[in-house]
Amino acid sequence: MKSEDGGIVDDRGIEREYRRRRKASRRRNVVLWIIAGNSVLQMARPHSSIPVRYRLLVLALMAVLFVWAFLSVRRGLTSVTADGVTVRGAFRVRGRAWHDIYDLRVERHPKQTAADAQSLTWLYDNDGRRFLLPNVDDWQLPDVRAEIDGLRTLAAQHRGMAWESRPEVEARIRLRAGHRKAQERAVVWTLLVFFAAVGYLAWEVSVGDEPHPFLLLLCAPLAAYTLLVTLFRLRASRAPAHS
């Protein structure tokens, strides 16, 4: 049967769907369209110094990103039932049963702009893994923390255990958080390597040397990422754990 807020409630007392109700901010959309439009114009210039095959590759990648973003908005939802939590993204569906869910946490996202969601909801499983719950944030919900508190209360009877902290799971969560931070740092440094490679490639073309785009634009960044993420992960694993 239907609930007052438009969700569905079954005989077991819990079933909700969180879809996109509020559109992204106009400023954000304008900035994204300006960046995309400028990139397309640069790639479509008839007298560009960039080889045609690389311009076509960039345009194809942009098209894939556009399709992914469109499907994420159209298909993305979080479904909560008496059996567990299911997340549907652009191309895949994944979920966890209640007995496999360790916690639901609302966490601040300080890197977001004021026109985006500031508090996001993450599902943590018993292995310390996490994934984002789409549309369960303070941009789509008026009080996301109260919403999650209510879900935790309703779901307690379906989990078969209390919502309590377990040191071994918290240790896994911290370890995986360190690995995510290592990946983020590796990506940043890899982008710097990529932009440096682009500059060097442009210099090779300008002085008449034979360019090496495959080596500079693909092999060098991939090698840098592999090395950096390994080093950063090793450093994160050796760092002392703090509760």
C-alpha positions as CSV (number, residue, x, y, z in Angstrom):
1,M,0.0,0.0,0.0
2,K,1.0,3.6,-0.5
3,S,2.5,5.7,2.3
4,E,1.7,9.4,2.9
5,D,5.1,10.5,1.4
6,G,4.6,8.4,-1.8
7,G,6.7,5.4,-0.8
8,I,5.4,1.9,-0.5
9,V,5.0,0.1,2.8
10,D,4.4,-3.7,2.9
11,D,3.0,-5.9,5.7
12,R,6.5,-6.1,7.2
13,G,6.6,-2.4,7.8
14,I,9.4,-1.1,5.6
15,E,9.7,-0.3,1.9
16,R,10.9,2.9,0.4
17,E,12.3,4.2,-2.8
18,Y,14.5,7.3,-3.1
19,R,14.4,8.8,-6.6
20,R,15.7,12.1,-7.9
21,R,13.1,14.7,-7.0
22,R,15.1,17.9,-7.1
23,K,17.1,19.0,-10.1
24,A,20.8,19.9,-9.9
25,S,21.5,23.6,-9.5
26,R,21.3,25.8,-12.6
27,R,24.8,27.2,-12.0
28,R,26.3,23.7,-12.0
29,N,24.5,22.8,-15.2
30,V,25.6,25.9,-16.9
31,V,29.3,25.4,-16.0
32,L,29.1,21.8,-17.2
33,W,27.6,22.7,-20.5
34,I,30.2,25.5,-21.0
35,I,33.0,23.0,-20.4
36,A,31.5,20.4,-22.6
37,G,30.7,22.8,-25.4
38,N,34.2,24.3,-25.4
39,S,35.7,20.8,-25.5
40,V,33.6,19.8,-28.5
41,L,34.4,23.0,-30.4
42,Q,38.1,22.5,-29.8
43,M,38.0,18.9,-31.0
44,A,35.8,19.9,-34.0
45,R,38.1,22.7,-35.3
46,P,39.1,21.9,-38.9
47,H,42.6,23.2,-38.6
48,S,43.4,21.8,-35.2
49,S,47.0,20.5,-34.7
50,I,45.6,17.4,-32.9
51,P,45.4,14.3,-35.2
52,V,41.9,13.4,-36.3
53,R,42.0,9.9,-34.6
54,Y,42.7,11.5,-31.2
55,R,40.0,14.1,-31.6
56,L,37.5,11.3,-32.5
57,L,38.7,9.4,-29.4
58,V,38.1,12.4,-27.2
59,L,34.6,13.0,-28.7
60,A,33.7,9.3,-28.2
61,L,34.8,9.4,-24.5
62,M,32.7,12.5,-24.0
63,A,29.7,10.8,-25.6
64,V,30.2,7.8,-23.2
65,L,30.4,10.2,-20.2
66,F,27.2,12.0,-21.4
67,V,25.3,8.7,-21.7
68,W,26.5,7.6,-18.3
69,A,25.5,10.9,-16.6
70,F,22.1,10.8,-18.3
71,L,21.4,7.2,-17.3
72,S,22.6,7.9,-13.8
73,V,20.0,10.7,-13.4
74,R,17.2,8.8,-15.1
75,R,17.8,5.3,-13.6
76,G,19.5,6.1,-10.3
77,L,17.6,5.2,-7.2
78,T,17.9,3.6,-3.7
79,S,15.3,1.0,-2.8
80,V,14.8,-0.1,0.9
81,T,12.7,-3.1,1.7
82,A,12.4,-5.6,4.6
83,D,15.0,-7.7,2.8
84,G,17.7,-5.1,2.5
85,V,19.0,-2.1,0.5
86,T,19.3,-2.1,-3.3
87,V,21.0,0.6,-5.4
88,R,20.4,1.0,-9.1
89,G,22.9,3.0,-11.1
90,A,23.4,3.8,-14.8
91,F,24.4,0.3,-15.8
92,R,24.2,-2.1,-12.8
93,V,22.2,-3.0,-9.7
94,R,23.8,-4.0,-6.4
95,G,22.5,-4.4,-2.9
96,R,23.0,-5.9,0.5
97,A,20.7,-7.9,2.8
98,W,20.1,-6.4,6.2
99,H,22.2,-9.1,7.9
100,D,25.2,-8.1,5.6
101,I,24.8,-4.4,6.4
102,Y,27.0,-3.0,9.2
103,D,25.8,0.5,9.2
104,L,24.2,3.4,7.3
105,R,26.1,6.6,7.8
106,V,25.4,10.2,6.8
107,E,28.8,11.9,6.2
108,R,29.7,15.4,5.3
109,H,31.2,16.1,1.9
110,P,33.2,19.3,2.4
111,K,34.5,19.3,-1.2
112,Q,31.0,19.8,-2.6
113,T,29.9,23.3,-3.6
114,A,27.1,25.1,-1.7
115,A,24.7,24.3,-4.6
116,D,25.2,20.5,-4.2
117,A,24.5,17.9,-1.6
118,Q,26.6,18.5,1.5
119,S,25.7,15.3,3.4
120,L,25.8,12.0,1.6
121,T,24.6,8.6,2.9
122,W,26.9,5.5,2.6
123,L,26.1,1.9,3.2
124,Y,28.9,0.0,5.0
125,D,28.9,-3.8,4.9
126,N,30.5,-6.3,7.3
127,D,33.7,-6.4,5.2
128,G,34.2,-2.6,5.6
129,R,33.2,-1.9,2.0
130,R,30.9,1.0,1.3
131,F,28.8,2.3,-1.5
132,L,26.9,5.5,-2.0
133,L,23.1,5.5,-1.7
134,P,21.8,7.7,-4.6
135,N,19.3,10.5,-3.8
136,V,19.6,9.9,0.0
137,D,21.2,13.2,0.7
138,D,20.4,16.7,2.0
139,W,19.8,18.0,-1.6
140,Q,16.9,15.5,-2.1
141,L,15.7,15.1,1.5
142,P,14.8,17.9,3.9
143,D,16.3,16.1,6.9
144,V,18.5,13.2,5.7
145,R,19.8,12.4,9.2
146,A,16.3,11.9,10.6
147,E,15.4,9.8,7.6
148,I,18.4,7.5,8.2
149,D,17.7,7.3,11.9
150,G,14.1,6.3,11.1
151,L,15.4,3.6,8.7
152,R,17.8,2.2,11.2
153,T,14.9,1.9,13.7
154,L,12.6,0.2,11.3
155,A,15.3,-2.1,10.0
156,A,16.5,-3.3,13.4
157,Q,14.0,-6.1,13.6
158,H,15.1,-7.4,10.1
159,R,18.8,-7.4,10.8
160,G,18.7,-10.0,13.6
161,M,21.3,-7.9,15.6
162,A,21.6,-4.5,17.2
163,W,23.2,-1.5,15.5
164,E,26.4,-1.6,17.5
165,S,30.1,-0.9,16.8
166,R,32.4,-3.8,16.2
167,P,36.1,-3.1,16.4
168,E,37.1,-5.6,13.7
169,V,34.7,-4.0,11.2
170,E,35.8,-0.5,12.1
171,A,39.4,-1.5,11.5
172,R,38.5,-2.7,8.0
173,I,36.6,0.5,7.3
174,R,39.7,2.6,8.3
175,L,41.9,0.4,6.1
176,R,39.7,0.8,3.1
177,A,39.4,4.5,3.7
178,G,43.2,4.7,3.6
179,H,43.2,2.8,0.3
180,R,40.6,5.2,-1.2
181,K,42.7,8.1,-0.1
182,A,45.7,6.5,-1.7
183,Q,43.8,6.1,-5.0
184,E,42.7,9.7,-4.9
185,R,46.2,11.0,-4.4
186,A,47.5,8.7,-7.2
187,V,44.8,10.0,-9.6
188,V,45.8,13.6,-8.8
189,W,49.5,12.9,-9.5
190,T,48.7,10.8,-12.6
191,L,46.8,13.8,-14.0
192,L,49.8,16.0,-13.4
193,V,51.9,13.4,-15.3
194,F,49.4,13.4,-18.1
195,F,49.3,17.2,-18.5
196,A,53.1,17.2,-18.4
197,A,53.1,14.6,-21.1
198,V,50.7,16.7,-23.2
199,G,53.1,19.6,-22.9
200,Y,56.1,17.6,-23.9
201,L,54.2,16.1,-26.9
202,A,53.3,19.6,-28.0
203,W,57.0,20.6,-27.7
204,E,58.0,17.6,-29.8
205,V,55.6,18.6,-32.5
206,S,56.7,22.2,-32.5
207,V,60.4,21.4,-32.9
208,G,59.7,18.8,-35.6
209,D,60.7,15.7,-33.6
210,E,58.8,12.5,-34.1
211,P,56.0,12.5,-31.6
212,H,55.3,9.5,-29.3
213,P,51.6,10.0,-28.3
214,F,51.0,6.4,-27.3
215,L,54.0,6.3,-25.0
216,L,53.4,9.8,-23.5
217,L,49.6,9.9,-23.3
218,L,48.8,6.3,-22.3
219,C,51.9,4.3,-21.1
220,A,53.4,7.0,-19.0
221,P,50.2,7.9,-17.0
222,L,49.3,4.2,-16.5
223,A,52.8,3.4,-15.3
224,A,52.8,6.4,-13.0
225,Y,49.4,5.5,-11.5
226,T,50.4,1.8,-10.9
227,L,53.5,2.9,-9.1
228,L,52.0,5.7,-7.1
229,V,48.9,3.8,-6.0
230,T,51.1,0.9,-4.8
231,L,53.3,3.3,-2.8
232,F,50.4,5.2,-1.3
233,R,48.5,2.1,-0.4
234,L,51.6,0.6,1.3
235,R,52.1,3.8,3.2
236,A,48.4,3.8,4.3
237,S,48.6,0.2,5.4
238,R,51.6,0.9,7.6
239,A,50.1,4.0,9.2
240,P,48.9,3.5,12.8
241,A,45.1,3.1,13.1
242,H,43.2,5.7,15.0
243,S,39.7,5.2,16.2
